């Protein structure tokens, strides 16, 4: 018999015994009506004793059916009292006589599932469960249940179970578990908050680190290499590396010994002449000392890379403790551009200084020339005036003296003209006129103007103009004549007696229409020539090969400056070739508009203009007697009648009281006493009689700037002419003012 079968049969036997003991009076065990036998009585007595024993055991004991409604088969006294029932009947009522009724409704499902699963997994058909029960008095208690499943062929399936009150044990355990859980939770919470704190701190550190990197990055954009070094720890860590420094830190971000790095850097890269200085100023001792009072210092030196010199600036910054210098950052940057820029600037300054010095010398020379050149003719004037006075009564040589006075005066006038012209040039207020001009006639005039001066020096002056095909052009012949007369004059001046000067003009048509023609005016001499040194600066103001005092040749050093400027103003240029001792060749180049057929008609119109103005009366307003005399004579020479007024006020009165058309024009001086010319012009324009108010007025003034002209026009005048009087210009202006009214 195996253990299981043996156990089953014991339980079956016990069930039988319990059954007998429970419901039967003693005769139950009797097999017949006969008196019970001794054996039967012993059997009954054993059953009672076993039942009494089981009833009295201190723990609860239960047998119930495993099938159907799980009906209770047996419950001992201890179990009944666990449920606080008085007897079995009460217990059966409370539980509905079933195991299901014993267990708290909230626990029954879990208990039944657990029992089944334990039994099916247990080779001994054992289970252990804890559950709540509801006692008769309504109190809920915990019990523990050790069960054993029995399958019996005869009695069917059932459990027998040992049950005991486990309320204290479970409560204690639950309390313990709760404590453990709570403690665990608290620990978990603490851990969580630590993690969070750590995370926060990590983020902050990271952020700070990033910010620092950004700051370093921002501050260091100009630096090719950035190194962090610890002086006390003898360590250097690269943060950014140039191709140069990569040699010292083969692998990027590799930590090196600082001393080794500093020595190797100087040896490999620094220019030999700068090595000692760099070595000394990057020694740990020096850095510490230098950074004691300053947060930073820098060092400029040269490096040699691929055979080329580069200018480097090293900046060292203390990034650690102020009191104890140890942590530093070293930034290296290439300053080639800046150094070159500085050198360029220095060069420019030197040139500017040099130019200023040259200009100063030239100005001083000019001033000494000016004073010499003005004094010479003035001396002559005074001298000849004295002689003329002395001889006036005797009628001797007075005319010759007057001629000489005239020459000397002209020289002064020329001087003043040139200085004025330079002033004009500086204000750049220069208008170019376009007038009909016949180049061949023009060249003949140029030639004629200098022929005497050449003859006096026994210099042959030739003119070649044969190749000109477009002789009739539009040009500012006054300005062009000024240029050519000057260079011809120079050629004669700087050529020795017996020399040759050749003036020539040739042309080149610019476009197919032939509208513009380029003229090459050359003046070639075989004179003294110009040195290379002077040639380079010949068009600069006050530039002369020899000054007047030294050479004895009169000159200002302004003529060519003016000539060049005049040519450029007209849209042309002037060039020079020369060799010392051999001669010079000046070429003035200018494009001019060729005259067309219709221009002929204009010439006819001009003739008509002349006819219209002839014989008209002009009112001269002039306070200076000599000027009045000159102007009167010029106008009368031109065929006009004249009247005069000594100031603006009288002029206005004269015009106002004149018969209509009595005066064809007013020639008005500007600076006058009582009423100046411009005020007078304005007053005339305000007169009620239209014939008087519209009378043409021409200003004649010593003030020659464009601004003066503008003011005269604004005052209502028709034109503004300058003194000394240029007769053709005056004649033209009068004619157009009178006839084009
Ligand atoms: P200026 O003749 O009044 O001194 P310019 O400006 O006309 O001033 O000329 C400047 C200098 O150029 C002269 O002083 C002279 O040294 C040189 N020069 C000009 N023309 C000639 C020339 N044809 N031959 C030699 N030297 C010349």
Boltz pocket constraint, residues with backbone or C-beta under 6 A from the ligand:
constraints:
  - pocket:
      binder: B
      contacts: [[A, 486], [A, 487], [A, 490], [A, 491], [A, 492], [A, 494], [A, 495], [A, 525], [A, 527], [A, 528], [A, 529], [A, 530], [A, 534], [A, 538], [A, 540], [A, 543], [A, 544], [A, 545], [A, 546], [A, 554], [A, 555], [A, 556], [A, 557], [A, 558], [A, 559], [A, 560], [A, 561], [A, 583], [A, 584]]
      max_distance: 6.0
